[in-house]
């Protein structure tokens, strides 16, 4: 089966992260054709779904087995990165706290700073951020 035009890696990655029954008929057909042509993507998708289950259940019991399986797949660089910082990954899965709010505020600050680059001084940046914080 020919696809006509090969989708981008980003599109393939998005389609692989969606549960099969949530795909439209055309997307499911496209994924079937891609998987038939690149069997290693099937293993990568299965590993991705297993990793999602580990994160959603917030259990570290299967993490080492997942890393071992992923080392010999298309996800090997991701698995090596997780293994290198496994203590932090385990903490992220088991601890109740997160620095997500802090990271979100830093990202927002950087966005505003980039938008205002070369246009104003710190006083205007502070006024804009304080104004946005009170507007939220």
FENJOPE-V899456 format. One record per residue. N is the residue number from 0. PHI is phi in degrees with one decimal (none if undefined). Layout:
<<N:PHI> <N:PHI>>
This chain:
<<0:none> <1:-92.2> <2:-91.4> <3:84.1> <4:-109.6> <5:-76.1> <6:-69.9> <7:-69.7> <8:-60.3> <9:-63.4> <10:-65.4> <11:-61.5> <12:-61.4> <13:-63.7> <14:-64.4> <15:-71.2> <16:-88.3> <17:-96.3> <18:-59.6> <19:-53.8> <20:-73.7> <21:-94.1> <22:-80.0> <23:-69.7> <24:-60.7> <25:-68.5> <26:-67.7> <27:-65.0> <28:-65.0> <29:-62.0> <30:-63.7> <31:-63.2> <32:-66.4> <33:-65.2> <34:-65.0> <35:-66.5> <36:-83.6> <37:-134.1> <38:-59.6> <39:-65.8> <40:-69.5> <41:-62.9> <42:-63.7> <43:-63.1> <44:-63.1> <45:-62.7> <46:-64.3> <47:-60.7> <48:-64.6> <49:-64.3> <50:-65.8> <51:-58.8> <52:-64.2> <53:-61.9> <54:-66.9> <55:-66.8> <56:-82.7> <57:56.4> <58:-119.3> <59:-100.8> <60:-57.7> <61:-98.1> <62:-64.2> <63:-64.0> <64:-62.9> <65:-65.9> <66:-60.2> <67:-61.3> <68:-68.9> <69:-75.8> <70:-61.1> <71:-106.6> <72:-134.8> <73:-66.1> <74:-97.6> <75:-62.3> <76:-66.8> <77:-65.8> <78:-63.7> <79:-63.7> <80:-63.7> <81:-64.7> <82:-64.4> <83:-66.0> <84:-124.4> <85:-63.0> <86:-63.5> <87:-67.1> <88:-63.7> <89:-61.5> <90:-64.9> <91:-63.0> <92:-80.2> <93:-108.7> <94:-79.8> <95:-79.1> <96:-97.2> <97:-148.3> <98:-102.3> <99:-58.3> <100:-62.8> <101:-63.3> <102:-61.8> <103:-63.7> <104:-67.3> <105:-65.0> <106:-61.5> <107:-62.9> <108:-59.7> <109:-65.0> <110:-63.0> <111:-63.1> <112:-60.9> <113:-65.0> <114:-64.0> <115:-98.7> <116:-52.3> <117:77.2> <118:-108.1> <119:-154.1> <120:-101.7> <121:-64.7> <122:-62.8> <123:-68.7> <124:-60.1> <125:-61.9> <126:-62.5> <127:-67.0> <128:-69.0> <129:-65.1> <130:-62.2> <131:-69.9> <132:-64.7> <133:-78.4> <134:-80.6> <135:-65.5>>
